[in-house]
């Protein structure tokens, strides 16, 4: 027997779980498939290394889906100031109070967001969450999209690929990608700080690559060190005392005293699907696009995908259209692909601008930062766009 749903979603991470809740709110039945179950949350657990800067717009979406209280009940670190600089005198800072907001966003562990969304999934009787096994096959025809889960065949009017950068749904749909790896890798380091919880996130540009600070709850923080793959591998192999000495030497003094808790590294990759829709298969989040993490926009773009798709399908339902038709689904692609491409290109421009160490260009970009700091409404408008407002 074929199990039938309105929507099949492959991947129940942050984006997939959000999409399930958003579409269930619009009255659709959802089959949500995820091979890996996240570890449960305990307040005294060590901080995860995988964190995201959740923007104001993403907070709003999570609140609408009923998940934001679950995030706050676990742990999330608000920040109200964002600062960036290359030369100290060229520092640009964005402050929430200048925008009339209490904060710019929250730094949250990815698993915390996922668990809060899974709480919401459990409250929707129209969502069937299937865990512990990955689909072995995907296909589609004129009647729908299908997957094979063990000996079970599942059918949906559409299938959403929310299964990450190596998306098997994307591969099954025959959708190609364009992209490349950047010349930097990233080392994420969780530390316990001497200073109390801070409400600022900052980033310093250096000839070797950026150095960043993300506040976590309590006296904890995430340090991000961008450097060559060889240098990052060298740092990762150091003993904690050796790595701490390197951090003290290369990070700004404003970090203060700290103790290393854990670290991990990953390459930086840009990737963009050549299309988001192929008949009844649709891509969201990292399956559709990955971006340089400089501005922390990765999962926020995925949540924008969720909102846009839910709106497109909701509008079609209201107008009694065939919401599963490629014609309707293409509206989602037209809304999201240009915006994602623009954000990718903006991050690449920023990355390449600050990676070039020619002295005249360094002077120009630091003069540009100084001008940005004094630009008033223009600076605030840039921040509002980053917040999704």
N, C-alpha and C positions, 0 to 999 in steps of 0.2 A: 504494500500500500504506500502511495506517495503522500507524505505529510504536506499540507498546503498552508501557506501564509501569504499575507499581502506583500511582506517585505522580508527577505533574508539578508542578514548582516553578518559578514565574516570579519571577526575581530571585535572584541568587547573591551578594548582599551578605553582611553578617555573619549576619543572621537566616536568610536562605534557605540559605546554605551549611551553617550549623549544623543546620538542619532536614533537609537532605539526608543529612548524616553520621549524625544520630540515627536516622532511619528506615531507612537502609541497615544500621545495626547490628542492626536488628530483622528483617533478612532481606528487606526490600522493595526492588524495583527502582525507581530514581528517574531521571526525565528532568529535568535542571536546565538552565534556559534563562536566559542573561544576555547582553545586547547589548554591554556594556562590559567589557573585560578590564582589571583593575587593573595599573598600572605595576609592574614588578618592583622588588624592594627592593635597595638598596645601602647599606651602613653609613654612607657619607659623604654621603648625600642630605640635603637640607634637611628639617626636620620638617614634616609635613603640618599643615594648619590644623584639619582635622577629627579630633578626638580624643574619646575616651570614658573615663569613669571606670568601669572594670570592677570590679564588686563581687566579694566572696568567693564568692558563689553562682554567678556567671557564670564565675569562674575554675574552679570545680569542674566545671561543665558542659563547659567547653572542655577541661579535663584528661581527662574521660571520653570526649570525642570525639577525643582524641589531638592536639589543636591547641595546647594551652597551651605545651608545650615549644617549638613553632615561634614563638610570640609572644615568649617570653623569649630565644630565640636571635637574634631581630631586635632589638627594643628596647621596653622598658616601664619606666615609672618607678613604683616602689612608694611609697605614702605611709602613714604610721602615725598621723597626726594630722589632724583636720579641725576648723577653727575658724571661727566666725561671730560677728559682732557688729554693732551699730549705734552704741551708745556704747561707748567703750573699756572702761569699767568693767563692761559687761554681756556681755563676751565669754564664749561657750560653746565649750569644746573637747572633742572626743571623741578618746580615745587608744586605740590598739590594745591596749596593755599592760593597760588596765583591763578588756578583754574576754578577755584571755588569748590574744591573737593577735599574730603578728609584724607584721602590717600590716592596714590597712582595705581596701585595694584597690590597683589600678594605673591610672595614666593611660597610655593606649595610643592610638596613631594607628589610626583605623578601618581604613585600608588594611592595616596590619600584622596586625590580627585577621583580616581577610578573606583575606589571603594564607596565613596559617597554616591556616585552614579549607580553603582550596583545596588545600593539601598533603594534607590528610586526604581530600578528595574524590577526589584522584588515586589514593589507595590503595584505594578501594572499587571493585571491578570491576562492582558492581551500579549504580553511578552513571554516567550518561552526561551529561557537561557539554557544552552547545552554546552557543557564544559568537559574537559578531560580528553578530548579527541579532536584531531584536526581533520577537516574534510580531505578526502582522497581524490576527488574529481569535481570539476565544475563544467557546466555547459549551459547553453541557452537555445531556445527556438522561438517560434512565433507565439507560443502559448505561455512562455515564462522563462525564468532562470532556475537552474537546478544545482544541487550539490549532493554528493554521496558522503554520508557520515556513518562509517562502519557499514552495516547492512541496511541503513535507512536512507531513503531518497527524500529529499526536501525540495519543495517547489515554492517559488515566490513569483509574484508579478514582476518584481525587480530584485536585483541582488546588489547590495552595497559592499564595495571593497574598502574596509577600514582596517586592513591587515598589514599596514606598515610599508616601509620603503621597498621591500622585496615582495610586494603584493602578488600572491598567486592568483587572485581574482583578475588583476590587471593583465597578467600573463595569459590567463585563460581567455580573456576578451581580445587578445592580440593587440593591445595598446602599447605602443613603443614609448620610450622616454628619451629625453635629451638631458645631459648633465655632465658633471665632472667632479673630481675631488680637488679641494683647495690645497694649497701648499703647507697649511698648518694642520696639526692635530690639536686636540684639546685634552688637558688634564683637569679633571674635577676633583677637588680636595675638600672634604668636610673637616672643619676644625671647631674646637671649643675655644671661645674667645674670653679674654680677661674682661673686656668691656661688656656691659649688659646688652640686651637685644637692641640692635640698631634699626632705624627706620629709613635707611638710605641704601641704595644700590649704586655702585660706582664702577667705572671702567677707565683704565689708563692705557693709552696707546704707546708702545715702545718699538724700537727697531726690530726686535725679535717677534713681536706679536702682542696682542692686548693682554692685560691682566684685569680681572674683574672680581668684584665682591658682591655676593648675594646674601642678604640677611635671612637667617632661619630663626625659629622660635627659641626663646631662652638665650643662653650665651653660646649660640651656635651660628655658624655661617658656612656658606659654600664659596670656595675660591675657585676661579676658573683661569687657567694658564694656557694660553695659545702659544705654540712654538712649532719648530720643525718636527717632523715625525721622529727623527733621531734623538733630538733633545728631549722630547716628551717621553720616549722609551727610557732614556737615561734617568730622568727624574722619577719615573714610576718604579724603577728598579732600586732606588735608594732606600736605605733604612729611614725610619721616621725622623730621627735626629738630623740626618744629613739633609733630608727634604726640607725640614723646618728651617735649617740654616740657609738653604737656597731661597726659600720664600722670604725670609727676613732680609736677604740681600737684594732681591729683585722686586718685591712688592713695596708700595708706598708705606711710609711710617704711620699713616692714619689707621692701618690695620691693627696696630697694637699687639700685645702679647697673645699667644695662642698655643694650643696643643693639637697635633694632627690626630684625627680619628680614623679616617679611611680615604682611599682615593681610587680612581679608575680613569682610563683614557679612551678616547674614541676619535676616529677621523672626521673631518668636516667635508660634507658632500652637498652639492646642489643637484637636484633632480626634478624634472618636470614632465609629467605625462603629456603626450602629444594631444590627447583628448581626454575628457573626463567621463564621457558617455559612449558606450558601444552597445546599441540596441537596448537591452534591459540590464546591462551591467554598468554600475556607476561608481566612480572613485571619489573618496574623501580623505582629507588629512594627508599623512605621509605617503599613502598609496598614490596620491595625485601630485604631491609636491613636497620637497624638503628644501630647507633654506639655511643659509648661514646663521648661526645662533647669536650673532652679535647683538641684536636688539631684542632677543627673547620673544620673537613673534611666531615660532613654530606651531605650538598647539593652539594659539589664538587664531591663526589662519584656519586650522582645522575646525574650530568651533564656529567660525564664520561660514565655513562650508555647510555645517549642520544647519545653522539658522536659514541659510539661503535655500537649501534643498527642502526643508520643512515648509518654508513659505511658498515655494513653487508648487509643491504637491498640495498644500492646503488651499491655495488659490484655485488649482484645477478641481479639487473636490468641491469647493464652493460653487464653481461654475459647471459642475456635473460633466467635466471632461474626463477622458481616459487618462488619469494621472500617471499611469505606467508607460504611456506611449513615448517613443523617442522624441517626438515633437515637443512634448511637455518637458521631458528631462533635459533637453538641450537648453532650455531657459536657465536651468541651474548652471550649466557650463558657461553660458554667456555672462551670467552675473559674476561668477567666481574666477574664471581663468584669467581675465585681464587684470583683476586686482591682485591675485597671487603673483602673476608675472611681474607686475609693477613693483611689488614688495621685494621679490627676489632680486630684481635689477637694482633697486635702490640700495639693498644691502651689499650687493656686489660692488656698486660704485663706491660706497663708503669703505668697504674692505680694501679695494684696490687703491683708493686714494691714500689711505693711511698705511698701506704696505710699501709704498714707494718712498725710498729714503733720500731722494735727491733734495738737496738743501733748498733750492728755490721753491719746490713744491711744498716742502715742510713749512716754509715761511707763509706761503699762500694759505694753506689749510688752517694754520694756527691763527692767522689774521681772520680767516673765515669763522673760526670758533669764537673769537673775541667779538666779532660783529654779531654772531648769533646770540651771544649772551645779552646783548643790548638791543635785540630786535623786538622785544616786547610781544605784541600780538602775533607776529609771525612765529616766534618760538613757541608760544602757547598753542597755536594752531597745529604745529607739527606734533606736539605732545598729545593733543586731543585726538589726532588721527591715529597715533600709536596706541592710544587707549581704546580706540574703536568708537569714539563718541562723535 
